Amino acid sequence: MATKLDERVVAEAKALAKLQYLADCEPRLQLPTPVPTTPGMRAESWLAVRCGCLAHPSRASSRACLFPGAVDAEAMTAAVREAVKEAGSPLGTEALLQQVFLKIGWDKSETPGGGGEEGEEGEGKEEGEEKEEGEDDEDGDGGGKDDDGEGGEAAAAAPAPEPVVTNNAMDAWRVLVGDDAEATADVRDVVSRLAVRVRGYGEPQLRFAVGVMDADGASGVDEHALWTAVQVCAPAPVEGVALTHVRRLWRASETWLPAMPEDDGEEADAEALEAAKAAVEAAKSAPRRIVGESWLGLLAEDEYAAALLLPEVEVPKEDKPEGEDGEEGEDGEDDDE
């Protein structure tokens, strides 16, 4: 039975598909479906077969093109982490999302006729050389100085070109957050929802969402951030047995702690070792964080949670033409006759 998707998710996917830079995304490569099984196959066997399907060549291509414009999950994750580091927080306005777009090339900030400053510097150097030649001239006619003066006046009279900034980020922001550019949202949540709207639900999108929730790639994922990723990447509400299993996975996952430096016995590293120990103790007393890869590994082994979060579900981006189903039915009847 087909999964009934949230109407808001479908509406957002259709709106984003109208944006040119997102519409250029190649169709997702599908794995062989349905997964080959045999009657009475146990859950463990089903998972083994499924893991075998993950090695299919099309899976690597799907992950490599998680976003349009040859932007893979790693590039997007790096852009988000860099923007969050510069801003000091993942919470921000549309300007924070635009910083992400600028870093991956979806938005542009450039000077028309590029190299204007370099050109002026080049002219300055040439003028300086001509000036020196004029000074060394025994006749002292000063011809080089006159040329320098004219060139300097022309350069000073030319107005500096204004930078051109595209704002594709605002178009995506309007769809996923709202019309208010000063509204505040978690940029990690925004780009995770963008991935799902563009490419549908599936394991690559879940892995991206969990990974991007680790703010700097080395500080773990807290419970709220993980729950946000799960909700974004679940095609159906996480409730009942599935919710119980998701909570169990959180408790069973490896707790994140700061890495300890190698103790090679040198006195010079004593201070760093003490600082690292203090950081570990501080992490133990703070709200728990987990290693994202540990949680994803446990998820693949959990029958109920995996059945909800890992299957690929396409999000429709176009409305079916009216009467399409009816026409197919009439054609079928004519064929039977």
C-alpha positions as MATLAB code, in Angstrom:
seq = 'MATKLDERVVAEAKALAKLQYLADCEPRLQLPTPVPTTPGMRAESWLAVRCGCLAHPSRASSRACLFPGAVDAEAMTAAVREAVKEAGSPLGTEALLQQVFLKIGWDKSETPGGGGEEGEEGEGKEEGEEKEEGEDDEDGDGGGKDDDGEGGEAAAAAPAPEPVVTNNAMDAWRVLVGDDAEATADVRDVVSRLAVRVRGYGEPQLRFAVGVMDADGASGVDEHALWTAVQVCAPAPVEGVALTHVRRLWRASETWLPAMPEDDGEEADAEALEAAKAAVEAAKSAPRRIVGESWLGLLAEDEYAAALLLPEVEVPKEDKPEGEDGEEGEDGEDDDE';
ca = [
       0.000    0.000    0.000;
       1.340    3.425   -0.974;
       2.400    5.745    1.839;
       0.076    8.720    2.281;
       2.355   11.744    2.492;
       1.659   14.937    4.364;
      -0.063   17.443    2.063;
       2.291   20.208    3.191;
       5.328   18.151    2.180;
       3.862   17.529   -1.281;
       2.918   21.207   -1.712;
       6.431   22.331   -0.751;
       8.012   19.803   -3.130;
       5.877   21.074   -6.017;
       6.730   24.694   -5.218;
      10.472   23.965   -5.047;
      10.339   22.037   -8.329;
       9.385   25.300  -10.051;
      12.719   26.875   -9.057;
      15.131   26.457  -11.953;
      18.251   25.673   -9.920;
      16.353   22.897   -8.106;
      14.465   21.637  -11.156;
      17.791   20.743  -12.803;
      18.256   17.811  -10.416;
      18.577   14.516  -12.271;
      15.905   11.891  -11.500;
      16.806    9.672   -8.601;
      18.167    6.287   -9.595;
      15.946    3.607   -8.121;
      17.122    0.353   -6.607;
      15.596   -2.913   -7.810;
      12.100   -3.110   -6.315;
      10.579   -4.932   -4.671;
      13.465   -6.311   -2.636;
      13.765   -9.998   -3.591;
      12.419  -12.137   -0.793;
      11.078  -15.611   -0.217;
       7.977  -16.690    1.730;
       8.594  -16.883    5.449;
      11.833  -14.905    5.294;
      12.921  -13.783    8.755;
      13.632  -10.139    9.532;
      17.364  -10.855    9.832;
      17.417  -12.349    6.334;
      15.423   -9.435    4.959;
      17.975   -7.027    6.394;
      20.817   -9.052    4.880;
      19.199   -8.921    1.442;
      18.540   -5.220    1.856;
      22.147   -4.532    2.830;
      23.172   -6.376   -0.336;
      20.988   -4.011   -2.345;
      22.819   -1.067   -0.802;
      25.899   -2.151   -2.731;
      24.054   -1.669   -6.030;
      25.977    0.800   -8.291;
      22.951    3.073   -8.546;
      23.072    3.664   -4.796;
      26.450    5.378   -5.061;
      25.145    7.607   -7.868;
      22.066    8.480   -5.841;
      24.149    9.554   -2.874;
      26.558   11.501   -5.068;
      23.722   13.668   -6.407;
      21.655   14.226   -3.298;
      21.256   17.891   -4.316;
      21.078   19.587   -7.741;
      24.104   21.081   -9.439;
      26.450   18.202   -8.585;
      26.244   19.135   -4.890;
      26.680   15.982   -2.837;
      25.766   15.462    0.807;
      29.328   16.063    1.999;
      29.584   19.419    0.229;
      26.251   20.588    1.630;
      27.150   19.379    5.130;
      30.486   21.207    5.001;
      28.779   24.410    3.801;
      26.207   24.275    6.602;
      28.831   23.612    9.272;
      30.999   26.469    8.023;
      28.064   28.887    7.932;
      26.944   27.833   11.420;
      30.472   28.253   12.759;
      30.727   31.753   11.311;
      27.294   32.724   12.659;
      27.879   31.118   16.049;
      24.501   29.347   16.003;
      22.386   27.170   13.693;
      19.438   29.459   14.403;
      19.237   32.391   12.058;
      17.327   34.351    9.463;
      17.235   33.923    5.690;
      20.691   35.509    5.557;
      22.163   32.385    7.176;
      20.626   30.149    4.520;
      22.002   32.456    1.838;
      25.493   32.003    3.272;
      25.054   28.265    2.750;
      23.845   28.835   -0.813;
      26.808   31.115   -1.539;
      29.234   28.461   -0.334;
      27.809   25.737   -2.593;
      27.338   28.051   -5.596;
      23.535   28.224   -5.684;
      23.784   31.962   -5.037;
      26.397   34.262   -6.561;
      28.213   37.284   -5.182;
      30.554   38.710   -7.762;
      31.795   41.893   -9.442;
      30.673   42.412  -13.074;
      33.574   42.338  -15.526;
      35.659   40.645  -12.831;
      39.232   41.542  -12.063;
      38.565   45.295  -11.958;
      40.813   45.839   -8.961;
      43.538   43.646  -10.399;
      43.321   45.587  -13.676;
      43.780   48.888  -11.875;
      46.758   47.503   -9.990;
      48.265   46.287  -13.268;
      47.826   49.718  -14.850;
      49.397   51.302  -11.817;
      52.463   49.099  -12.151;
      52.833   49.923  -15.853;
      52.422   53.617  -15.130;
      55.092   53.394  -12.463;
      57.489   51.738  -14.867;
      56.844   54.386  -17.502;
      57.401   57.050  -14.879;
      60.779   55.622  -13.979;
      61.721   55.520  -17.647;
      60.726   59.173  -17.973;
      62.867   60.160  -15.007;
      65.854   58.304  -16.428;
      65.468   60.015  -19.809;
      68.437   62.363  -20.361;
      66.360   64.782  -22.475;
      63.796   65.086  -19.649;
      60.896   65.588  -22.065;
      58.513   64.118  -19.472;
      56.392   62.373  -22.087;
      55.907   59.382  -19.806;
      54.615   61.595  -16.990;
      51.904   63.088  -19.194;
      50.661   59.629  -20.130;
      50.670   58.650  -16.462;
      48.551   61.612  -15.521;
      45.940   60.908  -18.146;
      45.783   57.217  -17.166;
      45.433   58.078  -13.471;
      42.582   60.518  -14.134;
      40.725   57.919  -16.266;
      41.087   55.263  -13.581;
      39.866   57.639  -10.876;
      36.868   58.748  -12.957;
      35.625   55.165  -13.557;
      33.058   54.286  -10.848;
      33.608   51.030   -8.941;
      31.138   48.364  -10.173;
      28.547   47.260   -7.649;
      28.522   43.585   -6.586;
      25.745   41.448   -8.031;
      24.089   39.089   -5.542;
      21.497   36.527   -6.555;
      19.051   35.459   -3.876;
      17.870   31.947   -4.653;
      17.978   31.288   -0.920;
      15.013   33.602   -0.386;
      12.913   31.616   -2.853;
      13.586   28.403   -0.931;
      13.073   30.232    2.374;
       9.610   31.410    1.296;
       8.584   27.827    0.561;
      10.075   26.125    3.618;
       9.826   28.866    6.279;
       7.694   31.806    5.124;
       7.741   35.228    3.497;
       9.423   36.927    6.463;
      13.166   37.020    5.778;
      13.758   38.059    9.397;
      11.989   35.017   10.824;
      14.239   32.583   12.679;
      14.729   28.923   11.816;
      17.331   26.203   12.292;
      19.278   26.123    9.017;
      20.070   22.423    9.569;
      16.376   21.626    9.653;
      15.740   23.773    6.565;
      18.358   22.055    4.387;
      17.260   18.614    5.634;
      13.693   19.325    4.565;
      15.020   20.684    1.280;
      16.776   17.355    0.637;
      13.563   15.402    1.247;
      11.439   17.705   -0.924;
      13.919   17.490   -3.800;
      14.875   13.805   -3.647;
      12.147   12.143   -1.595;
      12.518    9.979    1.507;
      15.203    7.346    1.970;
      18.397    6.337    3.694;
      20.688    8.894    1.969;
      18.449   11.745    3.107;
      18.317   10.368    6.662;
      22.094    9.986    6.796;
      22.503   13.557    5.574;
      20.036   14.930    8.140;
      21.672   13.099   11.044;
      25.147   14.129    9.887;
      24.317   17.801    9.405;
      22.823   17.947   12.914;
      26.357   17.435   14.244;
      27.202   21.136   14.256;
      30.944   20.822   13.618;
      31.311   17.145   12.788;
      33.021   16.408   16.066;
      30.586   17.189   18.866;
      27.896   14.521   18.562;
      24.132   14.830   18.146;
      21.802   15.747   20.985;
      18.364   14.208   21.455;
      16.403   17.187   20.145;
      18.498   17.425   16.976;
      18.182   13.683   16.324;
      14.423   13.781   16.829;
      14.235   16.681   14.365;
      16.112   14.626   11.758;
      13.832   11.628   12.347;
      10.660   13.679   11.955;
      11.946   15.325    8.761;
      12.949   12.003    7.194;
       9.956    9.878    8.233;
       7.307    9.639    5.478;
       4.706    8.681    8.107;
       4.194    9.779   11.731;
       6.631    8.143   14.171;
       4.318    6.707   16.781;
       3.343    3.514   18.522;
       5.796    0.624   18.180;
       8.066    2.600   15.825;
       8.392    5.425   18.367;
       9.294    2.938   21.096;
      12.021    1.484   18.920;
      13.412    4.905   17.976;
      13.680    5.797   21.665;
      15.355    2.462   22.360;
      17.922    3.182   19.641;
      18.770    6.489   21.329;
      19.436    4.757   24.641;
      21.550    2.022   22.994;
      23.677    4.330   20.852;
      27.276    5.139   21.681;
      27.607    8.214   23.869;
      29.757   10.925   22.345;
      32.715   12.165   24.392;
      35.594   14.465   23.388;
      38.623   12.603   22.071;
      41.545   12.222   24.417;
      45.028   13.099   23.138;
      47.587   10.324   23.007;
      49.637   10.198   26.189;
      53.243    9.765   25.000;
      54.728   10.700   28.355;
      56.036   14.108   27.312;
      55.674   16.868   29.875;
      54.813   19.384   27.148;
      51.482   17.601   26.581;
      50.530   17.495   30.268;
      48.437   20.660   30.075;
      46.615   19.496   26.949;
      45.890   16.149   28.610;
      44.419   17.849   31.680;
      42.287   20.125   29.493;
      40.996   17.111   27.562;
      40.100   15.301   30.796;
      38.208   18.373   31.973;
      36.333   18.487   28.644;
      35.348   14.831   29.013;
      34.021   15.411   32.522;
      32.079   18.452   31.325;
      30.538   16.383   28.508;
      29.491   13.678   30.976;
      27.670   16.200   33.143;
      26.020   17.938   30.150;
      22.915   16.639   28.306;
      23.789   13.427   26.514;
      25.010   13.427   22.946;
      25.465   10.375   20.754;
      27.615    9.340   17.796;
      25.392    9.638   14.722;
      26.965    6.690   12.893;
      26.326    4.481   15.917;
      22.620    5.324   15.853;
      22.401    4.722   12.088;
      24.105    1.359   12.470;
      21.641    0.246   15.117;
      18.747    1.524   13.027;
      19.666   -0.803   10.145;
      19.329   -3.745   12.551;
      15.942   -2.715   13.945;
      13.008   -4.194   12.018;
      10.301   -1.700   12.967;
      12.317    1.526   12.861;
      14.097    0.517    9.648;
      10.802   -0.282    7.916;
       9.649    3.278    8.621;
      12.791    5.337    8.033;
      14.872    3.493    5.420;
      12.591    2.633    2.463;
      12.683    5.068   -0.441;
       9.467    7.027   -0.964;
       9.126    9.494   -3.806;
       7.495   12.864   -3.198;
       5.342   13.850   -6.214;
       6.307   17.167   -7.789;
       3.631   17.426  -10.477;
      -0.127   17.067  -10.480;
      -1.550   14.280  -12.611;
      -3.555   15.574  -15.597;
      -7.272   15.541  -14.961;
      -9.011   12.453  -16.267;
      -5.744   10.554  -16.724;
      -6.947    7.569  -14.733;
     -10.251    7.545  -16.561;
      -8.576    7.580  -19.972;
      -6.420    4.622  -19.022;
      -9.493    2.720  -17.912;
     -11.297    3.394  -21.210;
      -8.262    2.266  -23.194;
      -8.142   -0.922  -21.177;
     -11.823   -1.642  -21.877;
     -11.346   -1.081  -25.622;
      -8.410   -3.473  -25.650;
     -10.480   -6.163  -23.918;
     -13.246   -5.814  -26.452;
];
